[in-house]
Amino acid sequence: MKNYTENDVRVAAYYNWLNSGCQNGNDLQNWNNALAQLSGKATCTNSKVCTSASSSKKSSAKKSKK
């Protein structure tokens, strides 16, 4: 298992932010997605944005509550 530096995660989160259209307020989600991507636990679709399994579960739970 590779250990990633904070800077590795920061760079990945920055690219997640860019790929999501530079939307403000998603910093924690971008950070967690970066961690998931670096660890190989991310779910990527044809879109530019990859999500971690935990963040996709949270977003689907929020949608179902509406």
Beta strands, then each sheet from edge to edge (+ up, - down):
strand 1: 42-44
strand 2: 50-52
sheet 1: 1+ 2-
end
